C-alpha cells in the first residue's frame, strides 16, 4: 500500500496547477520559502528556518524520538505524500489565528507559488484529518468538506479501521485517542452552566460531549433542549469522565448531520 500511495501522490504533485479556495490567499501572509525537510505528515522546515506545523490538520503520527510511542497506521505514507507535494516548490505562509504554538513552531497554512494549498491537498488525498483549535479555526468548513469527500471515497486513512468513525457505543475502547464519533443526542442538560450532550440511556457510563461554561460564548445561544434528538459528528480526544467524553471547546468540532425531531 505504501508504494501505491507514494506513486499516486507523485503523480498528483506533478499535475497540480491551480489554486484552492480563494479564502486561503485572503489570509494574512508572510514570506516562507522552500521546504528543506519534512518532519512528518503535517510538519515541515522551510528554507527561512521556520518549523511550520500545518495548522488545521492532523496527519498520522510518527514516534519522532518519543519513547514507547508507536507510529499510527499510514504515518510513513502520509510523510511520503507530503514530501511528494512539496518537491521543487516554494511556499508562502498564511495565518488564520495564533501564529506560534507552545513548542515554538509556526502555525500556518502553506500555499505554493502556483496556488497549491498543502492542507487542502493532504485532506483531499485522505492523508490527514481536520484538527482545529479555538484560536485557529480559519477555513474549517472548507477543510471539513475536503475531509468528507476523501472519506466517502475511502482515500488514504479512510480505508483503514484505525481512523474509522466511531459510534458512541464503540468509543469506550478508544480512551486517550483522538477520534471522530457520530451519533444521536439522547439527552441534553445544563448543569451549573456546563452543557452535557448524552448519547446513551445512562450518563454515568455512556458517551458524552461536554461544553464547559467558559466556552459557551463561542457556541452562541446554546439551548440544551434544542440539541436533543440531533444527529451530530464530533471530533476530539476521548477522556474517561463517567464513561468516554469529548470536550468541545469550539463549534468547529461539531458537525450537525440531522436536526432534532420535533
N, C-alpha and C positions, 0 to 999 in steps of 0.2 A: 504493500500500500504506500510506503514511503516514497518509492521511486515514481509511482503514479502521481502522487500529489505534487512532487517536485517538478515533474515533467509538465504537468498541467499549469503550474504556476509560472514556469519559464515561458511557456507558450503565451500565456496571458500577458506576462510582463513585457514581452517584446511587441505586443499588439495594442497595448493601451495607448490612446491618443487624446482623449477628451476629458474635460473636467467633470467632477461630481457636482452635487448641488451647489448653486451659487452662494448659499449661505456660508459655506466653508471659507471662501476667499473674502467674504464680507467681515469676517472676524479680524480683530486687531492682529497685525503681523509683525514679525521680527526676522532679521536675517538668520539663515540656517547654514546650509552647506551640504556637502556630500556625506553620505553615510560611510563611516570608516570601519564601523564594527556593529554587528547585530548581536545583542546580548541574548535575547530570546524573542518570542513571537510578538512582543509589544514594547520592547525597549531597544533603543539604538544609541550609538555615539556618533555625533556629527563632526565634521572637519573643523568646526569652530570650537570644539572642546565640550560642547553641551552633551550631557547624557539625557536623552529625551524618553520619558515614559509616555507612550502614545495614549493620551487621555481618552477616556470614554469606552475603552475596550479592555477585555481580559483574554489573553491567549493562554493555551495550556502551559502550565508552569514547569520549568526545569529546576533541578536542585540548586544550581548556582552556588555550590560550596556549602549549602545548608545541611548540617549533619542530620542523617536519618530521614531526609526528605526524599520521597520517591517521585520521580518525574510523572506528570499526568500523561495519560494516553495522548498521542499525536503531538507532544511538545516539540520533538525534533522536527516533525513535518511542518509545524507552524513556523518555527525558526527558519527552516529552509525556504518556505514560501515567502517570508518577509525578505530574506536575502535575495531571492529572485526578483521581487518587486522593486527593490531599491538599487539594483545594479545599474551603474552608469547614469544615475540620476542625482540631481541636486534638489534640495527641499527648502521651502520656507516654513517657518513656524507660525502657527495661528493660535490665538488664545481665546478661550470662551469662559474663563473663570480664573481660579487660583493658578499662578504661574509656576510655583515650586512646591514639591511635596516634602514630607518630613525627612526624606532621605537626601534632599538636595537635588533631586532630578527635576528637569524642566517638564512641565505638564503642557503638552502642545498637540494640536492637530498638525500633521505634516502633509504638505501639498507640493507636488513636483512642479518644475518649470512648465510642463505641458498640462498641468491641472489635475494630476492624479492624486486623489485623496487616499492616503495609506490606510487610515482606519476603515474607510468605506470598502476598500478592496479586501482587506482581511476579513471583514464581516461578510462580504458578498461571496467570498470563496469558502466560507464556513470554517475559517481558521481562528475565530475569536467570538466571544460573547460580548454583549453590551454590559458595561460596568461603570456606572456613574456615581458621583458624589454630590452632596448638597451644594458644594461650592464649584461644581463643574458639570453643568447639565446641558451646555450648548450642543445642539444637533442631536439630542437624544432621540427625537421622533424619527429623524432620518436614519439613524443607526439602527433603531428597533425594526424599521421596515426592511432594511437590508438583512438583518439577522433572521427575520421571519421568512424572507424569501429563501435564504440558504437552508433554513431548517425544513421548509416544505419540500425542497429539492434533495434533502439528505446529503448536502455537500459537507465534506470535511468532518468536523467533530460531530455533526448531527447524524452521522451514520454509526456512531459509537455509543453504546449504552451508558458509558460513564457520564455523558453530557445530556442524556435524555431528560425531558421534562418530567418531574416527579408529580405524583398525586399526593394529596395530604396524607393518605394512609402510608405511602412509601417513605415519607420524609424522615421518620424517626431513625432510620438506619443510616442517615447521612449527616448526623450531628457533627458540627465542626467543619463542614464543607460549604462551598458556595453552590447554590442550586437555584433552579427556576422551578417553581411549584405552581400548579394550576388546579383550581377547584372552585366550589361554590361556597359562599359565606353562609353558614347556617345561623349564626347569631352574631350580633354586634353590640358592644357595650361600652359605655363611658364610665370609667372607674377613676374617680378623683382627677379627672382631666386627661387621663390616658385612654386612648381608644384601643379596644381589642376586637379583632375580627377573628371569630372562631369558625373552624371548618368541620367540627365534629359535634357529637352529642354531649361530650364531657370536656369542658375547657381545661380540666386538670391534667389530661394526658393527650389531647388531640392537638393537631397543628393549629397555630395561631399566628396572626400578623399583629404586631404591636406598633402603635404610633404614639410616642411619648408627648406629653403636654408641651414640652419645649419646642417640638417640631410641628405642632398642629397648624401654626400660622402659614406654613408652606403649602398646606393642603386646602386652603380656603375655608369655606363654610362647610365643615365636615360634620355631618349628622349621622351617627351610627345607624339610625333607623333607615336612612336612605341607602345603606350599603347591604343590608340583609337580603339574601337571595341573589346577589350579583355573582356572576362568574368572572374571576379575575386570574391574571397571571402575575406572580410576584417573584422578585429575584433578590437574593441576599445570602448572607452567611447564616446557617442554621445553628441556633443555640438551644441548650436544654433549659427551658423555663416552663414548668408544668406541661411537659411534652415539648415537641420541637417548635421553635419560634423563629420567625424572621422579624427583625425590627426595621420598619420602613421609616427612613429619615427624610425622604423627599418623594414627591409624587411620581417621578420618572421610574421608580422601582416597581410601580403597579400599572398593569395594563388592564383596562376594562374590556372583557371579551363579550359579555352579555349583561344587560341591565337587570336589576331585580324585578321579579314578577310582582305585579300589583293587581 
